[in-house]
Amino acid sequence: MGSARALKTRSSSMVHMICDQMVTCQADLALPRMKTVLFIGAGRHQLRAIRRAKELGLRVLAADRNPEAPGLTEADAGEVCDFDVSALAELGRTHSVDGVVTVAADRAVPIVAAVAEELGLPGIGREVAHRVTHKVAMRRRLAEAGVPQPEFAAVRTIHEGKDALDTVGLPAVLKPADCAGQRGLSLLRSVDDLEARLHAALSESSNEEAIVESFHDGLEVNGLVVVRGGDPQIVTLSDRLRPQGAGFGVAVAHVYPSTLFGDRLEEVERVARHVVRALGIKDAVVYPQMLVTDEETLVVEVAARVPAGQMDQVATRAVGVDLVEVALRQALGEEIPDELIRHRFEQPLAISFLTAEPGPLTVGRVRAVTGIERVRAFPGVDDVEVFLRRGDRIEPVARDGDRKGFVIARGATNIEALERAEAAATLIDVDVE
């Protein structure tokens, strides 16, 4: 009989037997083949998840339109492929994939759902995928369900934009209808701002549609939620700190646990569960972002995927929940046992992103980066990564892509963790010209 080894995960129910050579023997002793998962998207943000899938004993097939995507070489098999449903479904059939998944890539969510349906595999479905990636569709469904949210209006022209401002008032927020990462996001304080910025928002949308929403001040809170059979289980709630000015939508730090408590925290939990049920999400990792004002809690955004921006690390490092494993299991149609989403510990944590003002970086073209080892040695620092090479340009904060790295730190409290992460980040020296 061919040699075999047993690979154990943290959950005893997920034990895979991997065979060098399958042979026929008694039916009850037959060893199953290694399962294959198709990752749609294989960029830097997907790399950690691809590695985790391989650690869990899965064969990884990765597809990305960028031939330089690092996950293509990290995977067991990589294919340069546009995000075309028919081509990706055929790729899945060729490799006999058992599941289809993406992480950190909102535009891949509808593709993943469609490919999974084409292959008869588990997924959130095309309809739900549209709701969670198209902001106008999402807002309309939430309005029907009575979920608290900003006033909104769909926009394709300047005339519609002016009507939208009459409806929602000023200041207002302008966004592409189907784009993530703060691309095309603007704060409007006048009709002149709308006229200057609408084209940029429409150009970021695949169907040239935008949305205008009423602007509200408040504390933004990120939720990480695991949904099983339509039942949402909140894993973490963390504060999402943002700067003033053009980068008002970009997170410059995540802080766990949230500084909210009591009734305000319970209200955020209630809204997070409400939004999941309103959107009809049955089995997924969900990422609701909520804004807590003096009067109420409003839903800002929702994603049905493992989020980007190191948010999966909040769950892993703060409470010991592996959202990537959860997402992989769901893509394969496997049960998610309670122990997989139960907190194993409670560790106050902060993630500080490397940006220009209000961060420690200086705008300019990079000549050299030093000091990373000093950061690693700083008290409480768990991890640091810098996404800069010689010749790269540091820009003022306006979108998620302007974050050039991060520092993760722990502390006895959430405030101490944030102070450590921010202090450690200043030890990185980036020489610019």
NORRA-V137837 format. One record per residue. N is the residue number from 1. PHI is phi in radians with two decimals (* if undefined). NEAR is the number of other ideal C-beta (glycine too) atoms within 10 Angstrom. Layout:
BEGIN
n:N phi:PHI near:NEAR
n:N phi:PHI near:NEAR
END
This chain:
BEGIN
n:1 phi:* near:11
n:2 phi:-1.08 near:9
n:3 phi:-1.19 near:8
n:4 phi:-2.55 near:12
n:5 phi:-2.37 near:10
n:6 phi:-1.78 near:9
n:7 phi:-1.92 near:14
n:8 phi:-1.80 near:11
n:9 phi:-1.81 near:16
n:10 phi:-1.09 near:12
n:11 phi:-1.66 near:17
n:12 phi:-1.13 near:9
n:13 phi:-1.32 near:12
n:14 phi:-1.84 near:19
n:15 phi:-2.07 near:11
n:16 phi:-1.89 near:17
n:17 phi:-1.73 near:14
n:18 phi:-1.90 near:16
n:19 phi:-1.88 near:16
n:20 phi:-1.32 near:8
n:21 phi:-2.63 near:9
n:22 phi:-1.51 near:13
n:23 phi:-2.24 near:9
n:24 phi:-1.48 near:8
n:25 phi:-2.57 near:10
n:26 phi:-1.04 near:6
n:27 phi:-1.00 near:6
n:28 phi:-1.35 near:5
n:29 phi:-1.92 near:8
n:30 phi:-1.13 near:13
n:31 phi:-1.58 near:16
n:32 phi:-1.25 near:10
n:33 phi:-1.28 near:14
n:34 phi:-1.15 near:15
n:35 phi:-1.35 near:19
n:36 phi:-2.03 near:19
n:37 phi:-2.07 near:28
n:38 phi:-1.68 near:28
n:39 phi:-1.58 near:31
n:40 phi:-1.70 near:26
n:41 phi:1.86 near:27
n:42 phi:-2.43 near:30
n:43 phi:-1.41 near:18
n:44 phi:-1.01 near:13
n:45 phi:-1.26 near:20
n:46 phi:-1.66 near:28
n:47 phi:-1.09 near:19
n:48 phi:-1.11 near:19
n:49 phi:-1.20 near:26
n:50 phi:-1.08 near:26
n:51 phi:-1.10 near:15
n:52 phi:-1.14 near:20
n:53 phi:-1.04 near:29
n:54 phi:-1.17 near:15
n:55 phi:-1.07 near:12
n:56 phi:-1.43 near:22
n:57 phi:1.55 near:18
n:58 phi:-1.69 near:23
n:59 phi:-1.53 near:19
n:60 phi:-1.90 near:25
n:61 phi:-1.88 near:23
n:62 phi:-2.02 near:27
n:63 phi:-2.26 near:30
n:64 phi:-2.68 near:25
n:65 phi:-1.32 near:13
n:66 phi:-1.62 near:12
n:67 phi:-1.13 near:8
n:68 phi:-1.63 near:9
n:69 phi:-1.01 near:21
n:70 phi:-1.14 near:17
n:71 phi:-1.23 near:24
n:72 phi:-1.14 near:21
n:73 phi:-1.50 near:10
n:74 phi:-1.30 near:19
n:75 phi:-1.28 near:26
n:76 phi:-1.18 near:16
n:77 phi:-2.57 near:15
n:78 phi:-2.22 near:21
n:79 phi:-2.28 near:17
n:80 phi:-1.41 near:13
n:81 phi:-2.68 near:17
n:82 phi:-1.19 near:10
n:83 phi:-1.37 near:20
n:84 phi:-1.92 near:14
n:85 phi:-1.03 near:16
n:86 phi:-1.09 near:10
n:87 phi:-1.15 near:14
n:88 phi:-1.24 near:25
n:89 phi:-1.13 near:21
n:90 phi:-1.14 near:15
n:91 phi:-1.06 near:19
n:92 phi:-1.11 near:24
n:93 phi:-1.14 near:11
n:94 phi:-1.01 near:11
n:95 phi:-1.70 near:16
n:96 phi:0.89 near:12
n:97 phi:-1.23 near:26
n:98 phi:-1.81 near:21
n:99 phi:-2.84 near:26
n:100 phi:-2.24 near:29
n:101 phi:-2.63 near:29
n:102 phi:-2.48 near:27
n:103 phi:-2.34 near:26
n:104 phi:1.11 near:24
n:105 phi:-2.27 near:24
n:106 phi:-1.14 near:20
n:107 phi:-1.19 near:16
n:108 phi:-1.46 near:25
n:109 phi:-1.06 near:24
n:110 phi:-1.12 near:21
n:111 phi:-1.17 near:23
n:112 phi:-1.03 near:28
n:113 phi:-1.08 near:25
n:114 phi:-1.20 near:21
n:115 phi:-1.12 near:28
n:116 phi:-1.05 near:26
n:117 phi:-1.12 near:18
n:118 phi:-1.04 near:17
n:119 phi:-1.63 near:20
n:120 phi:1.22 near:7
n:121 phi:-1.89 near:21
n:122 phi:-1.07 near:20
n:123 phi:3.14 near:26
n:124 phi:-1.48 near:26
n:125 phi:1.56 near:16
n:126 phi:-1.06 near:14
n:127 phi:-1.12 near:11
n:128 phi:-1.14 near:20
n:129 phi:-1.03 near:24
n:130 phi:-1.13 near:17
n:131 phi:-1.06 near:23
n:132 phi:-1.55 near:28
n:133 phi:-2.09 near:25
n:134 phi:-1.97 near:20
n:135 phi:-1.12 near:24
n:136 phi:-1.20 near:17
n:137 phi:-1.06 near:17
n:138 phi:-1.09 near:25
n:139 phi:-1.07 near:22
n:140 phi:-1.13 near:14
n:141 phi:-1.15 near:19
n:142 phi:-1.11 near:20
n:143 phi:-1.10 near:14
n:144 phi:-1.05 near:9
n:145 phi:-1.56 near:13
n:146 phi:1.31 near:9
n:147 phi:-1.36 near:21
n:148 phi:-1.15 near:18
n:149 phi:-2.80 near:23
n:150 phi:-1.13 near:18
n:151 phi:-1.11 near:16
n:152 phi:-2.63 near:23
n:153 phi:-2.73 near:20
n:154 phi:-1.38 near:16
n:155 phi:-2.44 near:25
n:156 phi:-2.23 near:15
n:157 phi:-2.34 near:12
n:158 phi:-1.05 near:13
n:159 phi:-1.05 near:9
n:160 phi:-1.11 near:16
n:161 phi:-1.12 near:24
n:162 phi:-1.15 near:14
n:163 phi:-1.10 near:14
n:164 phi:-1.11 near:24
n:165 phi:-1.15 near:22
n:166 phi:-1.10 near:11
n:167 phi:-1.38 near:12
n:168 phi:-1.65 near:20
n:169 phi:1.47 near:12
n:170 phi:-2.05 near:15
n:171 phi:-1.20 near:15
n:172 phi:-2.45 near:25
n:173 phi:-1.98 near:20
n:174 phi:-1.93 near:25
n:175 phi:-2.42 near:25
n:176 phi:-1.11 near:22
n:177 phi:-1.26 near:25
n:178 phi:-2.47 near:23
n:179 phi:-2.59 near:21
n:180 phi:-2.08 near:23
n:181 phi:1.33 near:18
n:182 phi:1.16 near:22
n:183 phi:-1.22 near:18
n:184 phi:1.29 near:21
n:185 phi:-1.48 near:24
n:186 phi:-2.49 near:23
n:187 phi:-1.71 near:18
n:188 phi:-1.76 near:24
n:189 phi:-1.96 near:12
n:190 phi:-2.77 near:12
n:191 phi:-1.13 near:14
n:192 phi:-1.06 near:9
n:193 phi:-1.07 near:17
n:194 phi:-1.04 near:23
n:195 phi:-1.11 near:13
n:196 phi:-1.37 near:12
n:197 phi:-2.07 near:18
n:198 phi:-1.08 near:22
n:199 phi:-1.03 near:13
n:200 phi:-1.10 near:15
n:201 phi:-1.18 near:25
n:202 phi:-1.12 near:20
n:203 phi:-1.22 near:13
n:204 phi:-1.48 near:21
n:205 phi:-1.65 near:20
n:206 phi:-1.17 near:13
n:207 phi:-2.11 near:10
n:208 phi:0.92 near:15
n:209 phi:-2.29 near:18
n:210 phi:-2.24 near:32
n:211 phi:-2.37 near:24
n:212 phi:-1.94 near:29
n:213 phi:-2.21 near:21
n:214 phi:-1.17 near:19
n:215 phi:-1.59 near:19
n:216 phi:-2.39 near:18
n:217 phi:-1.47 near:8
n:218 phi:2.79 near:15
n:219 phi:-1.59 near:18
n:220 phi:-1.55 near:18
n:221 phi:-2.18 near:26
n:222 phi:-1.61 near:25
n:223 phi:-1.91 near:27
n:224 phi:-2.04 near:27
n:225 phi:-2.27 near:25
n:226 phi:-1.86 near:23
n:227 phi:-1.88 near:23
n:228 phi:-2.21 near:18
n:229 phi:1.03 near:8
n:230 phi:1.48 near:11
n:231 phi:-1.74 near:12
n:232 phi:-1.45 near:21
n:233 phi:-2.02 near:16
n:234 phi:-1.33 near:17
n:235 phi:-1.62 near:21
n:236 phi:-2.54 near:21
n:237 phi:-2.22 near:21
n:238 phi:-2.37 near:26
n:239 phi:-1.34 near:22
n:240 phi:-1.99 near:22
n:241 phi:-1.53 near:19
n:242 phi:-2.26 near:18
n:243 phi:-1.49 near:20
n:244 phi:-1.45 near:8
n:245 phi:1.51 near:12
n:246 phi:-1.08 near:16
n:247 phi:-1.62 near:26
n:248 phi:-1.05 near:16
n:249 phi:-1.66 near:23
n:250 phi:-1.62 near:23
n:251 phi:-1.30 near:24
n:252 phi:-1.77 near:21
n:253 phi:-2.83 near:24
n:254 phi:-2.01 near:26
n:255 phi:-2.30 near:23
n:256 phi:-2.17 near:25
n:257 phi:-1.35 near:20
n:258 phi:-1.03 near:20
n:259 phi:-1.36 near:14
n:260 phi:-1.28 near:18
n:261 phi:-2.73 near:9
n:262 phi:1.10 near:7
n:263 phi:-1.08 near:8
n:264 phi:-1.13 near:14
n:265 phi:-1.20 near:17
n:266 phi:-1.10 near:11
n:267 phi:-1.15 near:16
n:268 phi:-1.08 near:22
n:269 phi:-1.05 near:18
n:270 phi:-1.12 near:11
n:271 phi:-1.13 near:22
n:272 phi:-1.05 near:25
n:273 phi:-1.19 near:19
n:274 phi:-1.06 near:19
n:275 phi:-1.15 near:28
n:276 phi:-1.10 near:25
n:277 phi:-1.20 near:15
n:278 phi:-1.11 near:19
n:279 phi:-1.48 near:25
n:280 phi:1.29 near:15
n:281 phi:-1.43 near:23
n:282 phi:-1.80 near:17
n:283 phi:-2.49 near:21
n:284 phi:-3.03 near:28
n:285 phi:-1.53 near:26
n:286 phi:-2.12 near:26
n:287 phi:-2.21 near:24
n:288 phi:-1.46 near:28
n:289 phi:-1.98 near:19
n:290 phi:-2.16 near:26
n:291 phi:-1.99 near:22
n:292 phi:-1.74 near:21
n:293 phi:-1.66 near:12
n:294 phi:-1.17 near:7
n:295 phi:-1.84 near:9
n:296 phi:-2.78 near:13
n:297 phi:-1.98 near:24
n:298 phi:-1.96 near:20
n:299 phi:-1.42 near:23
n:300 phi:-1.66 near:19
n:301 phi:-2.56 near:20
n:302 phi:-2.52 near:27
n:303 phi:-2.27 near:21
n:304 phi:-1.96 near:26
n:305 phi:-2.95 near:26
n:306 phi:-1.13 near:27
n:307 phi:-1.35 near:25
n:308 phi:-1.51 near:20
n:309 phi:1.14 near:21
n:310 phi:1.12 near:21
n:311 phi:-1.11 near:24
n:312 phi:-1.10 near:26
n:313 phi:-1.27 near:18
n:314 phi:-1.06 near:27
n:315 phi:-1.17 near:26
n:316 phi:-1.19 near:18
n:317 phi:-1.53 near:20
n:318 phi:-1.61 near:27
n:319 phi:-2.33 near:20
n:320 phi:1.38 near:14
n:321 phi:-1.87 near:22
n:322 phi:-1.67 near:20
n:323 phi:-1.20 near:28
n:324 phi:-1.15 near:22
n:325 phi:-1.09 near:23
n:326 phi:-1.03 near:24
n:327 phi:-1.11 near:26
n:328 phi:-1.13 near:25
n:329 phi:-1.07 near:23
n:330 phi:-1.15 near:23
n:331 phi:-1.10 near:27
n:332 phi:-1.57 near:19
n:333 phi:1.34 near:13
n:334 phi:-1.56 near:18
n:335 phi:-1.19 near:12
n:336 phi:-1.82 near:21
n:337 phi:-1.22 near:14
n:338 phi:-0.98 near:8
n:339 phi:-1.15 near:11
n:340 phi:-1.32 near:20
n:341 phi:-2.01 near:22
n:342 phi:-1.43 near:12
n:343 phi:-1.09 near:13
n:344 phi:-1.56 near:11
n:345 phi:-2.85 near:8
n:346 phi:-2.24 near:11
n:347 phi:-2.24 near:18
n:348 phi:-0.95 near:19
n:349 phi:-2.59 near:28
n:350 phi:-2.47 near:28
n:351 phi:-2.09 near:28
n:352 phi:-1.89 near:28
n:353 phi:-1.57 near:24
n:354 phi:-1.50 near:25
n:355 phi:-2.44 near:25
n:356 phi:-1.21 near:21
n:357 phi:-0.64 near:14
n:358 phi:-1.54 near:15
n:359 phi:-1.43 near:23
n:360 phi:-1.49 near:19
n:361 phi:-1.50 near:24
n:362 phi:-1.87 near:12
n:363 phi:-1.11 near:13
n:364 phi:2.67 near:14
n:365 phi:-1.63 near:12
n:366 phi:-1.29 near:20
n:367 phi:-1.84 near:11
n:368 phi:-2.82 near:10
n:369 phi:-2.24 near:20
n:370 phi:-2.41 near:11
n:371 phi:1.67 near:16
n:372 phi:-1.11 near:16
n:373 phi:-1.16 near:9
n:374 phi:-1.11 near:15
n:375 phi:-1.15 near:23
n:376 phi:-1.03 near:14
n:377 phi:-1.47 near:10
n:378 phi:-1.22 near:17
n:379 phi:-0.94 near:11
n:380 phi:1.52 near:20
n:381 phi:-1.29 near:20
n:382 phi:-1.68 near:17
n:383 phi:-2.78 near:14
n:384 phi:-2.57 near:24
n:385 phi:-2.55 near:14
n:386 phi:-2.13 near:18
n:387 phi:-1.77 near:13
n:388 phi:-2.12 near:18
n:389 phi:-2.26 near:8
n:390 phi:-0.96 near:10
n:391 phi:1.69 near:8
n:392 phi:-1.17 near:14
n:393 phi:-2.00 near:12
n:394 phi:-1.65 near:20
n:395 phi:-1.93 near:16
n:396 phi:-1.01 near:13
n:397 phi:-1.23 near:26
n:398 phi:-2.46 near:19
n:399 phi:-2.58 near:18
n:400 phi:-1.03 near:19
n:401 phi:-1.14 near:12
n:402 phi:-1.45 near:23
n:403 phi:-1.45 near:21
n:404 phi:-1.94 near:23
n:405 phi:2.66 near:21
n:406 phi:-2.75 near:22
n:407 phi:-2.23 near:31
n:408 phi:-1.88 near:24
n:409 phi:-2.38 near:28
n:410 phi:-1.96 near:20
n:411 phi:-2.78 near:18
n:412 phi:-1.22 near:10
n:413 phi:-2.35 near:10
n:414 phi:-1.14 near:21
n:415 phi:-1.17 near:13
n:416 phi:-1.11 near:16
n:417 phi:-1.07 near:26
n:418 phi:-1.16 near:24
n:419 phi:-1.06 near:16
n:420 phi:-1.16 near:22
n:421 phi:-1.10 near:29
n:422 phi:-1.18 near:18
n:423 phi:-1.16 near:18
n:424 phi:-1.12 near:24
n:425 phi:-1.08 near:25
n:426 phi:-1.25 near:15
n:427 phi:-1.42 near:19
n:428 phi:-1.41 near:21
n:429 phi:-1.75 near:12
n:430 phi:-2.06 near:21
n:431 phi:-1.49 near:13
n:432 phi:-2.16 near:17
n:433 phi:-2.08 near:6
END
